[in-house]
Amino acid sequence: MTSRQPMPLAIPPAMVKELRHLLASAISDAKAYDVPGLCRRLNLADGDEQEAFSSKYKYAQKRLVEVSAEQVVASARQLAAEEQHFELSEQLAKIDELNGSAVTILTRRRLIALFEGRPLAREIDDIELIRSLWPIGSMRAPHPSDEATLEDYLHRHTIRNDDLTQRDVLETLGLLSCSRAHLFKFLAAVTAPDAFSGNEQVELAEKIDGLLRHDGYTLALAGRISGSPFYAVRPAPTGSPADASISATLAAFDPTQVHARWTMAMERRASEPAGAITLARTLLEDVCKWILDQAGETWQEADDLPVLYRKLAKVLKLAPDDHTEQVFKQILGSCQSVVESLGALRNKLSDAHSPGPKRARPQPRHAELAVNLAGAMATFLVATWEARKSDPVSPTTTPGSSGTGGKKSA
């Protein structure tokens, strides 16, 4: 059923023209003797059966050109709510989406590229997944083609002959031009547990999420079915003003694991506070390990966050005792306290351990605090490491200063 949406401020004439054509085609699917009654029910002008018998399409089109764009949209919504008409519903969705943020052609091409050389699904056949999303049995094959339907065309060129690339298939299905709603439905389907499972499912979801975020959307965990995760596309959370700068810094530092950890933590601040707190600590652990590796230092798998931070503080000269200026000693002492407190908060309120019957349950405000603190600390550590790498005398300089030898003040 097509939901009612507010009319866009202005619908491009070409879209109205196409909607008139699609609605006239949908009306012409009815029996000729039912067409006049159907038009009346859709608030279009009356006529007689003889005119409809002459041409059902022309009968409908004649009445549709006489009414406003607003009435055409209203009539189309009514018919789409009563009967399944894929192309009509798609055009209505595109009109509704004029009010929202687009998913660009560039992003769509990058999404398609994720499937080059790989199937759309591992657990089921590609054609089965496609059939669940597009009525390919009734859609026309691309011209020129010997096949009558798109399903016959795809069967011939992907199963019998295997001479279409995955890009060819998805572009033929219209993934470059379909509505956002249908694109998002496709992305949910290819990341569903009956398409992929295990690490392959999670990795694909993370790659899709990374691409969608450029256009203001996120592929977020929507729940679990039989123990397996499933995903849905939602507007990306705007969060606090610092979220964007933290995201940019961590994406530049490590666009895969570290940045993915940060984005997942942001997403779960309100919906899954316990999980967000766990991710906040893990984010800092990742950053510490990454920088220690780049600095040529060693760490052990058993090292917890406070231990990792103390090792990194020596490398970056962030220990309070490395400085003589009191204000720096206080700030860096507070940084160390933040790290230790995040570990304690995670142990008390996260989902890393059984909560027990009397244990406090984390609230979104706790998760907001933990994630924001972790993000701020992570960007500080990354920025300090980048400054150290670019400064030939960095091992002996203090934050925000230059100098040589021993403990320094600002």
N, C-alpha and C positions, 0 to 999 in steps of 0.2 A: 504494500500500500504506500502511495506517495504522500508524505506529510505536507501539510500546508506551511508555506514559507512566506515571509513578507516579500512583496514585489520589489525587485531592484529599482533603483531610482530611474534608470533608463536601460531598456533592453535594446541592443543593437538591432537595426532593421533586418539584417541577414539572419539573426537568430529567430526573429518573429516569423520571417518567411519560411524558414526551415520547420518551425513548429507547426505552422499552418499545413505545410505539406505532410508532415508526419501524422498530424491529427486526422487529416483527410484520408490518408492511407489506412489508418487504424479504423476509422469509421467504415471505410469501404470493405473491411473484412467481414462486416455483418451481411446478412441476407438482404437482398434488394428491397424486399417488402418491409424489413425492419429499419431501414436507414432513415426514413422520415421521422418515425417515432424516436429513434435514437438522437437525431438532431434536435428535436423538440426538447428532449430530456436534458440535452447539453446547452439549452438556452440559445439555440440557433434558429434561424427562420424556418418556417414550415414550408412544406411542398407536397407533391403527390408522388405516388409510387411509380407512375409511368416515367417521370423524370429520373427517378432513382434507377429504374431498370435500364434506362439508356446508358448511364454511367454513374456508378456509385461515387467514384472519386470526384468527378466534376460536380455532382450534386453537393457534396460536402464542401469542396473547395470554394464553390460559388458563395456559399453562406458564410464561410470563414473569412473571406476577404471583405465582407461587409461589416464585420464587427471589429472592435478595438483590440489592441494587443493584450490588454488586461483581460478581456473576455475570452480571447483565444487561450490564454494561460489558464484561466479558471475552468474552461471546458476541458482542456487537456488534463488538468489535475483530476477532474471528476471521472473521466474515462479511465485514466491510469489507476485510480483507486478501485475501480470496479473490475478491470480486466488487465491481464499482463500484456504489455506492449513494450518490449525492451528499449527500442530506439526512441519511442516517445518519452519514456521515463528518463532516459539518459539526457534528452534535450531539456526536459524540465529541471533535472539536477544541475545541468550547466548554467541555466538561467538563475537558479537559486544561488549558485556559487559565484555569481558576479559580485555579490556582497562580501566575499571572503578573500583570503590570501590564496594565490594560485600556487600550484606545484608546477614549476617551469618545465619546458621541454628539455632543458639541459639536465635537470634532476631526473626526469623520466628516462632519458637515454642512459644515464648512469645506473639507474635501477635495472633497466633491461640488461645492461652490460654485466651485472652480477650473475646472470644466468647463461652467459656465453660458455659453451662447452660443458654444461651441466644440466640436469633435468630440472623441471619446475617442482618436482616432488620425487622423493625416494621411496616412500612407503606405498604410493599408488601410482598408476600410470598418468602421464601428463595429460592425455586426452580426457581422462576421468576428472581431473582437477579443472581443466578448461570447460568441460561440459557443465560443471557445477556453477560456473560463473557467467558463461555466455550461452545463449540459445543457439548454438552452432548448427543444430539440426534444421533450423528454419531460417538461418541467415544465408544470404547469397554468397557464393564463392567469388573471389576477386576476378575481375575481367582482365584479360581473356582467360577462360578456363573451361575445360570439358565437364567439370563437375557442377552439379546443380546447387549443392549446399556447401557451406563452409566446412561442415563436418566431413563430408566426402573429400573435399580438397585437402584438409589437414591429414586425414587418414592416408590418402595417396602419397602425400609429400613428406610425411614424418614417419610413417609406419612401413608402407610398401616400398617406397623409394628412398626415404631419408635424405632428401635433397634440399630441405629448408633448414636454415640455421635457427637457433632459438630467437635471435633478434628478428628474423623474418616472421616467425610465428607470432611473436608478441606485437610487432608492428601491424601485422595483418589483422590481429584481434582489435587493434585500435588503442593500445596502451598509451600511445603518444598524445591522443586527442580525447580519450574518454573522460568522463566526469571525475572529479576528485573522489567522490563517494565510491565509484566503481574501482578506481585505482586502489583506494584504501581497502576495499573488500578483497581485491586480488592479493595485496600484501599480507593481509590477515590470513588468507588461505594458504599462501606458500610458506608461512611460518607456523602453521597449525601443526599439532603433533601427528596428524594423519598424513602430513606431507613430509616433514623431516622430524628427527628425534635426536636427543642427546646433544653433544657439542655442536654438531652441524646445524641444528635448529637454532641454538643460542647465537652462534657466530653469524649466521645469516641475518638474524633479527638485529644484531648489533650493527652490522654493515648497513642495513636498510635504515635503521634509526639515524646513523651518522649522516646519511644523504638527505633524509627528510628534514633534519634540523636546520639545514641551510634555508629552507622555505618556511620555517616556523611550525613544523609538526614533529611529532615523536611517535615511534612505534614502541608502545609501552606494554609492560606485562599487564594483562587484563584478568588473569586468574589461572586456575589449574583444572585440568580434566583428567581423571584417572592418574593423578600424580604428575602429569606433564603440563608445562606452561603453554598458554596461548596468548596471543598479542592482539592489540588493536591500535589504530592510529588515532592520535588525539592532538589538539593544539599543544605545542611545547609550552611548558610553564614559563612565565616571564620571570618569576622569582624576584629577588632583591636586585638593586642596581649593580651590586658587585658580581652577580652571577655571570654576566657576559664577559667581564674582564678576566675572571678566574677561568672560565671556559676557554677563552682565547689563549691564555698562558699555558694551560695544561694540554690543549690540543697541539700547540707548537712544540711542547716538550715531548709528549708521547701521545699521538692521536688514537692509539688503539686501546691498550689496557688502562692506562692512567686516566685518560679523558673519558673513556667509557664508564669507569668506576665513578667519576664525578657526576656524569649525567644521570646515571642510575640513582645515585644518592639524592640528587636534586629532585628527581621524579617522585621518590618515595617519602619525602619529608612529611607530606600530609597524609598520604594513603597508607603507608607502611612504616611508621616511625621506628619500630624495632629494627627492621631491615636497613633503614637509612643510617641508623647509628652504627650498625656493623660495617656498612660500606664506608662511613666516614673514617673509621679507624683504618680499614684496609687501604683506603686511598693514601693516607699518610705513610703506611707501611710500604706501599708500592713506590712512592716518591723517594723515601729513604733508601730503599734497595736499589732503585734505578740510579740515583746519584752516587751511591757508594760503588756500584759497579763501574760507572763512568770514571770515577776517581781512582779506580784500581784497588779499592779497599775490599776486604772480605767480611762476610757476615754469615751467620749460621741460620738454618731453617728454624731452629728453636728460639731464635732471638725474637722477643716481643717488641712492641712499639717503643717503650721507653729505652730499651737497650739499643735498638736501631738508631733512635734519635741521638743518644749520647755518642755513639760512634760517628754519626754524621756531624754532630756539633763540633767534634775535634777537627774533622776535615775542613769544615767551613768557618772555624774559629768563632763559634756561636755560644760557647760555654761562658757563663758570667765571669768566671775567673780569668778569662782571656783578655779582659778589658779593665781599665782603671777608671774610666768615666762612670760615675754613679748611675746616671740615667740609662746608660747602655746595660750596666749590670742589672738594673731593675727590669728593663724591657726584656732582656734575654732570659732572665730568671722567670719572668712571667710566661715567656714562650715555652720554656721547659715545663712549667706547671700546667699549661694548656694541654700539652702532649700527654702528660701523666693523667690529667683529669679526663681526657678523652678515653684513655684506656679504662679508667675506673667507671666512667659513665657507660661505656660499652658493656663492661662486666655486670653492671647493675641493671641496665635497662634495655640492652639490645636483645636480639633473637639468637645470640651465640650460645646461650645456656637455657636450660629449662627454667621457666619463671617460678614454678612452685605456687602454692595456693595463696601465699601472702605477699608475694613480691610485687613491688610497684610496677605499674604498666606505663611504658613510655607514651607520651603525648606528642602531637605534632610540634609543639613549642620546644620540647626536648630535642627532637630530631633537627629542627631548624637551627638550634644552637650548635649542636654537634657538627652538622654538615657545614655550616657557615664558618665555624672555627677551623675545621679541617681544611676547607677550601682556602681560607686566608693563610694558614700555616703552609700549605702545600705551595701556593704561589710565592710566598716569602722564601721558602727553601730553594725553589727553582730559580727565582730571580737572583738569589745570593750565589748559587752555583754558577749561573751564567756570568755574573760579574767576576767571580773568581777566575773563571776560564779566560776571560778577556783581559785580565789584569796581570801583568808579568810579576808583580810583587804581591799578589793577592794572598798567599799563605800567611803574610804577616800584617795585613791591613784589617781595619775594623769596618763594620757596616757603615757605608756612606762616607768613608774617609780614605785617604791614601797615606802611605808611609812605609817605613821599613823597620823590621826588627822588633821582637818582644811584644809586650802588651802595649796597646795604643789607646789613646783617648780620641774622641771625635774631634 
